[in-house]
C-alpha cells in the first residue's frame, strides 16, 4: 500500500464558484491477483469441435490441449485449431476444432499449462474430461449396386440406419430421365443395419439400366435420428464389380506384425492368401471392428525392422480366392498396398555411462527437436525431480537418447521415466511414430 496526496499550492484547482481545493491525502492498496484460472464449462458443439470457457482471461493455444481416445492414445487425423471467443472479444471463451469426425465416440480432452493474462501469469491446474461426441449428421449413401441375375438392388449407407425409415420402400425411387418410379417393395437389411437389398418385381426390374438409371432417396434416418438430405445416386453400379473387397490400410505395428484393414466385412480369410515379397505369414488373427474385417498377420522376428531405415515393403496376394466377402466375391488378383510404418520406438535399456544417462530405443530416433525430448522425461536425483532443460538436457544419436546433467553428483541415485503422455520423442520414420510410454521409474545403473 502507499499514500497519494493531491496539493493545490498554486491555487489552480477551484470549483465553479471559485473555491480553492484543499490538500487531500489518500491511502492506496494494490492487491496482486494470485488465483489461478479454472475451466468454467466445456461442451461438445459439433462432430469435430468443442467450446471451453475459463473463469478468467487466459492465453490458450493449440499447444495447451490434446484430444485423445478413451484409452489416452493419439487419434489419427486429429489436428487442433483454436478460435478465440467465437461470440465476442473476451479471452475466456475458445472454440477448439480437432478436425477428425468423432461422431458417436468418446474422446478424452486434456488441457495443460494454461496461464491467465495477469502480471503474475497464474497457472491453471491440469484439466481432463471424457466427453461423448454426439452424431449430428444424417446418413450418406456410399453406393448403390444392381445384381442383374438375381434382380436385386443393394443400397450401402455410410453408417447404421433406422429400421423404421430405411426399410420403407416408399422412400426410394428409380429415376429414368425425369420420370420417378416409387419402389413398391420394402427392402431388408443384410450384413447389419447399414446395407439393405430390394428384391425387385419383374416390372421394376425392367426399369433398371445400370448405364443410365439413377436412385433417389428421401426420409431415411440414422440411429441418432438425423435425416438424410434428399439424395440422387447418379450411378447404379454392376454389383459383382462394385463389391470387390479392397485393402483400406496396411500397417506394420511391430517388427513382426502387420495389421490389414479391409473396406468391408469378409466371410472368408485364409492365412495362405498373403505374402510380403516372397515371405508368407506365420500366424493370423481376425477381428470385426466398426463393421469391417481387420486381419493381423505375424511374420518372422524383426521382419519389418528395416522400415525404420527406409526399406519399402508391399503386401500382395498369394491366392486372392482365399479371401471372400459376404457376397462371395474375392479381391482383384493384382491388388497390392505399401506397408505403412506404424511401429513405435520402445525403450530397450537405460544405463549410467560416465556422468550421463543413455536410453537406448528399439529404433532410430528423429534428431529434430531432440532438445525437447527432455520435457517428455521425469528424471530424479535421490528422489527429487529435476527441471527439464535446466538441470538436464537431451541429445540423440541413432537409437540412443542421452541425458546430460548440469551438475552431476556421483554419489546420487538417478531414476528416469517418461511422462504419462509422450509429446516429442519419436522415430525418424516419415510419419514420426511417438515412443511407447515408459512411466515406471528405472534406476540408471552402470552397464556391466
NORWO-V7973 format. One record per pair of residues at least 12 apart in sequence whose C-alpha atoms are under 6 Angstrom apart, sorted by sequence separation. I is the first residue (numbers start at 1). J is the second residue. If there is no record, write none. Layout:
I;J / I;J
This chain:
41;53 / 83;95 / 218;230 / 249;261 / 284;296 / 348;360 / 392;404 / 40;53 / 82;95 / 143;156 / 217;230 / 248;261 / 284;297 / 320;333 / 347;360 / 348;361 / 375;388 / 392;405 / 40;54 / 82;96 / 112;126 / 142;156 / 169;183 / 217;231 / 248;262 / 283;297 / 347;361 / 348;362 / 374;388 / 391;405 / 392;406 / 39;54 / 40;55 / 81;96 / 111;126 / 141;156 / 142;157 / 216;231 / 247;262 / 248;263 / 283;298 / 346;361 / 391;406 / 7;23 / 38;54 / 81;97 / 111;127 / 141;157 / 142;158 / 169;185 / 216;232 / 246;262 / 281;297 / 282;298 / 346;362 / 6;23 / 38;55 / 80;97 / 110;127 / 140;157 / 169;186 / 215;232 / 246;263 / 281;298 / 282;299 / 345;362 / 6;24 / 37;55 / 62;80 / 80;98 / 110;128 / 140;158 / 168;186 / 215;233 / 281;299 / 345;363 / 5;24 / 37;56 / 79;98 / 109;128 / 167;186 / 214;233 / 374;393 / 5;25 / 78;98 / 79;99 / 109;129 / 167;187 / 214;234 / 316;336 / 374;394 / 418;438 / 419;439 / 4;25 / 78;99 / 108;129 / 214;235 / 315;336 / 417;438 / 418;439 / 4;26 / 78;100 / 108;130 / 315;337 / 417;439 / 3;26 / 77;100 / 107;130 / 314;337 / 371;394 / 417;440 / 3;27 / 107;131 / 314;338 / 417;441 / 2;27 / 3;28 / 106;131 / 313;338 / 314;339 / 370;395 / 416;441 / 2;28 / 106;132 / 210;236 / 313;339 / 415;441 / 416;442 / 1;28 / 105;132 / 106;133 / 265;292 / 266;293 / 415;442 / 1;29 / 105;133 / 264;292 / 265;293 / 415;443 / 104;133 / 367;396 / 415;444 / 103;133 / 104;134 / 382;412 / 414;444 / 103;134 / 104;135 / 262;293 / 382;413 / 103;135 / 161;193 / 381;413 / 58;91 / 160;193 / 161;194 / 261;294 / 381;414 / 57;91 / 160;194 / 260;294 / 364;398 / 365;399 / 380;414 / 57;92 / 159;194 / 260;295 / 364;399 / 380;415 / 56;92 / 259;295 / 363;399 / 379;415 / 70;107 / 157;194 / 176;213 / 259;296 / 379;416 / 54;92 / 69;107 / 70;108 / 175;213 / 258;296 / 276;314 / 361;399 / 378;416 / 53;92 / 68;107 / 69;108 / 156;195 / 175;214 / 258;297 / 276;315 / 360;399 / 378;417 / 53;93 / 68;108 / 155;195 / 174;214 / 175;215 / 257;297 / 360;400 / 377;417 / 378;418 / 52;93 / 67;108 / 155;196 / 174;215 / 257;298 / 275;316 / 359;400 / 377;418 / 52;94 / 67;109 / 154;196 / 173;215 / 256;298 / 274;316 / 275;317 / 359;401 / 376;418 / 377;419 / 51;94 / 66;109 / 154;197 / 173;216 / 256;299 / 274;317 / 275;318 / 358;401 / 376;419 / 51;95 / 66;110 / 153;197 / 172;216 / 256;300 / 273;317 / 274;318 / 358;402 / 50;95 / 51;96 / 65;110 / 153;198 / 172;217 / 256;301 / 273;318 / 357;402 / 50;96 / 65;111 / 152;198 / 171;217 / 256;302 / 273;319 / 357;403 / 376;422 / 49;96 / 64;111 / 152;199 / 171;218 / 255;302 / 256;303 / 273;320 / 356;403 / 49;97 / 64;112 / 171;219 / 255;303 / 356;404 / 48;97 / 49;98 / 151;200 / 255;304 / 273;322 / 48;98 / 255;305 / 48;99 / 373;424 / 48;100 / 270;322 / 373;425 / 48;101 / 47;101 / 166;220 / 269;323 / 47;102 / 165;220 / 268;323 / 47;103 / 59;115 / 268;324 / 58;115 / 267;324 / 58;116 / 266;324 / 267;325 / 57;116 / 58;117 / 162;221 / 266;325 / 267;326 / 57;117 / 161;221 / 162;222 / 266;326 / 161;222 / 162;223 / 365;426 / 366;427 / 161;223 / 365;427 / 366;428 / 364;427 / 365;428 / 139;222 / 244;329 / 36;122 / 47;133 / 245;331 / 36;123 / 37;124 / 244;331 / 36;124 / 138;226 / 251;339 / 137;226 / 138;227 / 139;228 / 250;339 / 251;340 / 252;341 / 253;342 / 254;343 / 344;433 / 346;435 / 138;228 / 252;342 / 253;343 / 344;434 / 345;435 / 346;436 / 145;236 / 251;342 / 344;435 / 144;236 / 145;237 / 146;238 / 147;239 / 352;444 / 145;238 / 146;239 / 351;444 / 352;445 / 145;239 / 350;444 / 351;445 / 352;446 / 351;446 / 351;447 / 308;429
